[in-house]
Amino acid sequence: MRVRVVFDQEQDFDGTLVKELTVDAARLVLVGARGEALCDVPVASVRVVDRGPEVRTAELKGRSANHGRAWTKEDREKLARLHGSKASMRELMEALGRTRGGIRSELIKLGLVERKQASPGDGGGDG
């Protein structure tokens, strides 16, 4: 598979002007404004390809309606009540519109579980 990224304008990467970037299954190639290969390395040498915090946030918001929103007093009361009634992690996530990590973190802050107990599978049931 090969992906070619062509920028509207030349991009400056630490003083190097780049107009396009090509990625295929085996190699990562950075092409300069004059068409020269500035970087041509095996994909296996690339540790991370990160699409940025905006993309990660959008993906999390797509999975949990309240991602990034501060916990309210009412949210905390509802969490405590549901947790006390032995609601499953899935039920907590759905009822509060939060991720598993957000639920676990808030349970710890509220003192309802200990940090060591707040592992996947704990915190109120299945997940």
Secondary structure, DSSP 8 states (H G I E B T S, - for coil): -EEEEEEEEEEEETTEEEEEEEEESSEEEEEETTS-EEEEEEGGG-------HHHHHHHHHHH-TTTT----HHHHHHHHHHHHTT--HHHHHHHHT--HHHHHHHHHHTTSS-GGG-STT-SSS--
